[in-house]
Amino acid sequence: MPANDTTAVAIIGGGVAGQAAGIFTARHGLETVILDSGDSLLKRNAHLENYPGFPTGVDARFLLSQMREQTELAGCRWVDATVHQVNQAEDGFTIETTGDQLVARYVIAATKNSVAYLDHLNEIDVIQRGSKTFLEVDRRGRTTIEGLYAAGRLALEPHQTIVCAGHGAKIGFTILEDDDEPFYQDWVAPEGYFTGRGREVPPGCEEIDDKERINREAHSREALRAKLANPFPERPQQHPSVDDN
Ligand SMILES: Cc1cc2nc3c(=O)[nH]c(=O)nc-3n(C[C@H](O)[C@H](O)[C@H](O)COP(=O)(O)OP(=O)(O)OC[C@H]3O[C@@H](n4cnc5c(N)ncnc54)[C@H](O)[C@@H]3O)c2cc1C
């Protein structure tokens, strides 16, 4: 990370929840950094068969790679590192990795059950279930500390990819609302959908004509065909306690 690094939104945990949050905060103009140690639980899945949109299933590691590409296209910056500590600062938070520091106005914790990096925050409410720790949140993902949010499994959402991704997206929108960002929805609509009714295209939305729609569809089909031409090279990760030899 550069010295004196700052951002509007720091997302700790680049699994499905963190990535989904980042797509929306970055697309709507909030500078977003994703800090991730690279161990999404989804990498352990053998074949993902209940994520809507893939009726015959999809390789989970392929899906994660596509999410990452999408976050980068949206404008997220990635820091491949483990976060060791988060502290409250004058106007937000400081986030420490090994040897580096980032200052952020908002933090989204999306680290499944890992919370050691929040130990310094005395006012944070946690929920203990057996050996697992979760963060107490309101229905929009706000923790008991202003500016700190939790997304996905860490917020005690059901342990499913689509639910955790959807929750992450929702928390991204919570931050946009809390920050008073000008947006209506993140929609791409056919030409005339708003303007044909005498309305301005709302902030965050886009109208495209049929030529542009056909171009975009051709591009996405071509990209998917190339990406799916060969098996994804990574295999599932085993549970750390199982001998994988
Ligand atoms: C074997 C297995 C099979 C599964 N199969 C399915 C299935 O078929 N269908 C389904 O819907 N779900 C399945 N799941 C569940 C799914 O993987 C999880 O529900 C989902 O990944 C949770 O998303 P998340 O973003 O909350 O956490 P994760 O995706 O686990 O992401 C958490 C991220 O936080 C990062 N992180 C943690 N601590 C730090 C730190 N201190 N600093 C920086 N980064 C950190 C991790 O590296 C990780 O990338 C399966 C899970 C397992 C284990």
The ligand as an SDF file (V2000), in Angstrom:
LIG
                    3D

 53 58  0  0  0  0  0  0  0  0999 V2000
  -17.0630  -27.3320    1.8040 C   0  0  0  0  0  0  0  0  0  0  0  0
  -18.0110  -26.1700    1.5610 C   0  0  0  0  0  0  0  0  0  0  0  0
  -18.9480  -26.2700    0.5610 C   0  0  0  0  0  0  0  0  0  0  0  0
  -19.8750  -25.2300    0.3550 C   0  0  0  0  0  0  0  0  0  0  0  0
  -20.8020  -25.3970   -0.6040 N   0  0  0  0  0  0  0  0  0  0  0  0
  -21.7380  -24.4480   -0.7900 C   0  0  0  0  0  0  0  0  0  0  0  0
  -22.7580  -24.6360   -1.7580 C   0  0  0  0  0  0  0  0  0  0  0  0
  -22.8290  -25.6640   -2.4460 O   0  0  0  0  0  0  0  0  0  0  0  0
  -23.6650  -23.6450   -1.9210 N   0  0  0  0  0  0  0  0  0  0  0  0
  -23.6460  -22.4830   -1.1920 C   0  0  0  0  0  0  0  0  0  0  0  0
  -24.4980  -21.6360   -1.3770 O   0  0  0  0  0  0  0  0  0  0  0  0
  -22.6710  -22.2750   -0.2710 N   0  0  0  0  0  0  0  0  0  0  0  0
  -21.7390  -23.2390   -0.0370 C   0  0  0  0  0  0  0  0  0  0  0  0
  -20.7670  -23.0640    0.9260 N   0  0  0  0  0  0  0  0  0  0  0  0
  -20.8600  -21.8680    1.8140 C   0  0  0  0  0  0  0  0  0  0  0  0
  -20.2250  -20.5980    1.2130 C   0  0  0  0  0  0  0  0  0  0  0  0
  -18.9050  -20.8580    0.8200 O   0  0  0  0  0  0  0  0  0  0  0  0
  -20.2610  -19.4910    2.2940 C   0  0  0  0  0  0  0  0  0  0  0  0
  -21.5540  -19.3480    2.8240 O   0  0  0  0  0  0  0  0  0  0  0  0
  -19.8070  -18.1430    1.7250 C   0  0  0  0  0  0  0  0  0  0  0  0
  -18.5200  -18.2480    1.1460 O   0  0  0  0  0  0  0  0  0  0  0  0
  -19.7840  -17.0950    2.8450 C   0  0  0  0  0  0  0  0  0  0  0  0
  -19.4290  -15.8630    2.2870 O   0  0  0  0  0  0  0  0  0  0  0  0
  -18.6460  -14.7450    3.1280 P   0  0  0  0  0  0  0  0  0  0  0  0
  -18.2860  -13.6780    2.1600 O   0  0  0  0  0  0  0  0  0  0  0  0
  -19.4060  -14.4180    4.3450 O   0  0  0  0  0  0  0  0  0  0  0  0
  -17.3090  -15.4940    3.6250 O   0  0  0  0  0  0  0  0  0  0  0  0
  -16.0900  -15.9980    2.7290 P   0  0  0  0  0  0  0  0  0  0  0  0
  -16.5100  -16.2470    1.3260 O   0  0  0  0  0  0  0  0  0  0  0  0
  -15.4660  -17.1430    3.4760 O   0  0  0  0  0  0  0  0  0  0  0  0
  -15.1040  -14.7710    2.6920 O   0  0  0  0  0  0  0  0  0  0  0  0
  -14.4000  -14.3390    3.8430 C   0  0  0  0  0  0  0  0  0  0  0  0
  -13.1070  -13.7020    3.3450 C   0  0  0  0  0  0  0  0  0  0  0  0
  -12.4770  -12.9950    4.4260 O   0  0  0  0  0  0  0  0  0  0  0  0
  -11.0790  -13.1530    4.3010 C   0  0  0  0  0  0  0  0  0  0  0  0
  -10.4820  -12.8440    5.6060 N   0  0  0  0  0  0  0  0  0  0  0  0
  -10.6870  -13.4590    6.8020 C   0  0  0  0  0  0  0  0  0  0  0  0
   -9.9700  -12.8420    7.7800 N   0  0  0  0  0  0  0  0  0  0  0  0
   -9.3040  -11.8180    7.1780 C   0  0  0  0  0  0  0  0  0  0  0  0
   -8.4210  -10.8130    7.6530 C   0  0  0  0  0  0  0  0  0  0  0  0
   -8.0730  -10.7160    8.9530 N   0  0  0  0  0  0  0  0  0  0  0  0
   -7.8810   -9.9480    6.7510 N   0  0  0  0  0  0  0  0  0  0  0  0
   -8.2240  -10.0020    5.4350 C   0  0  0  0  0  0  0  0  0  0  0  0
   -9.0950  -10.9360    4.9420 N   0  0  0  0  0  0  0  0  0  0  0  0
   -9.6120  -11.8300    5.7980 C   0  0  0  0  0  0  0  0  0  0  0  0
  -10.9150  -14.6060    3.8420 C   0  0  0  0  0  0  0  0  0  0  0  0
   -9.6650  -14.8320    3.2280 O   0  0  0  0  0  0  0  0  0  0  0  0
  -12.0810  -14.7390    2.8540 C   0  0  0  0  0  0  0  0  0  0  0  0
  -11.6760  -14.4300    1.5270 O   0  0  0  0  0  0  0  0  0  0  0  0
  -19.8250  -24.0530    1.1530 C   0  0  0  0  0  0  0  0  0  0  0  0
  -18.8350  -23.9340    2.1280 C   0  0  0  0  0  0  0  0  0  0  0  0
  -17.9390  -24.9780    2.3580 C   0  0  0  0  0  0  0  0  0  0  0  0
  -16.9230  -24.8450    3.4350 C   0  0  0  0  0  0  0  0  0  0  0  0
  1  2  1  0
  2  3  1  0
  2 52  2  0
  3  4  2  0
  4  5  1  0
  4 50  1  0
  5  6  2  0
  6  7  1  0
  6 13  1  0
  7  8  2  0
  7  9  1  0
  9 10  1  0
 10 11  2  0
 10 12  1  0
 12 13  2  0
 13 14  1  0
 14 15  1  0
 14 50  1  0
 15 16  1  0
 16 17  1  0
 16 18  1  0
 18 19  1  0
 18 20  1  0
 20 21  1  0
 20 22  1  0
 22 23  1  0
 23 24  1  0
 24 25  2  0
 24 26  1  0
 24 27  1  0
 27 28  1  0
 28 29  2  0
 28 30  1  0
 28 31  1  0
 31 32  1  0
 32 33  1  0
 33 34  1  0
 33 48  1  0
 34 35  1  0
 35 36  1  0
 35 46  1  0
 36 37  1  0
 36 45  1  0
 37 38  2  0
 38 39  1  0
 39 40  1  0
 39 45  2  0
 40 41  1  0
 40 42  2  0
 42 43  1  0
 43 44  2  0
 44 45  1  0
 46 47  1  0
 46 48  1  0
 48 49  1  0
 50 51  2  0
 51 52  1  0
 52 53  1  0
M  END
$$$$
